[in-house]
């Protein structure tokens, strides 16, 4: 049996946090669809956005110890994109643009984490 390549603990933790971030994003999508269909989901959506904030703080801390430069850069880009989105005026074109950039950065982060796994 071949030994699996060892990856540093920080890289492993970063991958787990990325997986959590993707789970939260899926839950946000679901809550947003509920909200658009007239069902109450505001409180759940607020909780999920708080979860995103906490997860990104953990990712930013972990990034300092990640060996993979690509993963570290993807984490930094996602954190910057999220900060830009968070500061944008609600309902503005700037917010829509920042949200799109953030979602693209999450996709790139997921790909970088997956490449690190391989």
C-alpha positions as CSV (number, residue, x, y, z in Angstrom):
1,X,0.0,0.0,0.0
2,X,1.4,3.4,-1.0
3,X,1.7,6.1,1.6
4,X,-0.4,9.1,1.0
5,X,1.5,12.4,0.6
6,X,1.8,14.1,3.9
7,X,0.4,17.7,4.0
8,X,1.1,20.2,6.7
9,X,-1.6,20.6,9.4
10,X,-2.3,24.2,8.4
11,X,-3.0,23.1,4.8
12,X,-5.3,20.4,6.0
13,X,-7.1,22.9,8.3
14,X,-7.4,25.4,5.5
15,X,-9.0,22.7,3.3
16,X,-11.5,21.9,6.0
17,X,-12.4,25.6,6.4
18,X,-12.8,25.9,2.7
19,X,-15.2,23.0,2.8
20,X,-17.1,24.7,5.6
21,X,-17.2,27.9,3.6
22,X,-18.7,26.1,0.7
23,X,-21.3,24.4,2.9
24,X,-22.3,27.8,4.3
25,X,-22.6,29.3,0.8
26,X,-25.0,26.5,-0.1
27,X,-27.1,27.1,2.9
28,X,-27.1,30.9,2.1
29,X,-28.3,30.1,-1.4
30,X,-31.1,28.0,0.1
31,X,-32.1,30.7,2.6
32,X,-32.0,33.4,-0.1
33,X,-34.4,31.3,-2.3
34,X,-36.7,30.9,0.7
35,X,-36.6,34.6,1.3
36,X,-37.4,35.4,-2.4
37,X,-40.3,33.0,-2.3
38,X,-41.8,34.9,0.6
39,X,-40.9,32.6,3.4
40,X,-39.2,34.0,6.5
41,X,-35.4,33.4,6.4
42,X,-33.9,36.7,7.6
43,X,-32.6,35.4,10.9
44,X,-31.2,32.3,9.3
45,X,-29.5,34.4,6.6
46,X,-28.0,36.7,9.3
47,X,-26.6,33.7,11.2
48,X,-25.1,32.2,8.0
49,X,-23.5,35.5,7.2
50,X,-22.0,35.6,10.7
51,X,-20.7,32.0,10.1
52,X,-19.1,33.2,6.9
53,X,-17.3,36.0,8.8
54,X,-16.1,33.6,11.5
55,X,-14.9,31.1,8.9
56,X,-13.0,33.7,6.9
57,X,-11.3,35.0,10.1
58,X,-10.2,31.4,10.9
59,X,-9.0,31.0,7.3
60,X,-7.0,34.3,7.4
61,X,-5.3,33.1,10.6
62,X,-4.6,29.7,9.1
63,X,-3.3,31.2,5.9
64,X,-0.2,32.5,7.6
65,X,0.9,28.9,8.2
66,X,-0.1,27.3,4.9
67,X,2.8,26.0,2.8
68,X,1.1,26.3,-0.6
69,X,1.5,29.8,-2.0
70,X,-1.5,29.3,-4.3
71,X,-3.7,28.4,-1.5
72,X,-2.5,31.2,0.7
73,X,-3.1,33.7,-2.2
74,X,-6.5,32.3,-2.8
75,X,-7.4,32.7,0.9
76,X,-6.2,36.3,0.9
77,X,-8.1,37.1,-2.3
78,X,-11.3,35.7,-0.8
79,X,-10.9,37.6,2.4
80,X,-10.3,40.9,0.5
81,X,-13.3,40.3,-1.8
82,X,-15.5,39.6,1.2
83,X,-14.3,42.7,2.9
84,X,-15.1,44.8,-0.2
85,X,-18.6,43.2,-0.5
86,X,-19.3,43.8,3.2
87,X,-18.4,47.5,2.9
88,X,-20.5,48.0,-0.2
89,X,-23.8,50.0,0.1
90,X,-26.7,47.5,0.3
91,X,-28.5,47.1,-3.0
92,X,-26.0,49.1,-5.0
93,X,-24.3,48.2,-8.2
94,X,-21.1,48.2,-6.2
95,X,-22.6,45.6,-3.9
96,X,-23.7,43.4,-6.8
97,X,-20.2,43.7,-8.4
98,X,-18.4,43.0,-5.1
99,X,-20.7,39.9,-4.5
100,X,-19.9,38.5,-7.9
101,X,-16.1,39.0,-7.3
102,X,-16.5,37.3,-3.9
103,X,-18.3,34.3,-5.3
104,X,-15.6,34.0,-8.1
105,X,-12.9,34.1,-5.4
106,X,-14.6,31.4,-3.4
107,X,-14.6,29.2,-6.5
108,X,-10.9,29.9,-7.1
109,X,-10.3,29.1,-3.4
110,X,-12.1,25.8,-3.7
111,X,-10.0,24.9,-6.7
112,X,-6.8,25.9,-5.0
113,X,-7.7,23.8,-1.9
114,X,-8.6,20.8,-4.2
115,X,-5.2,21.2,-6.1
116,X,-3.5,21.1,-2.7
117,X,-5.2,17.9,-1.9
118,X,-4.0,16.2,-5.1
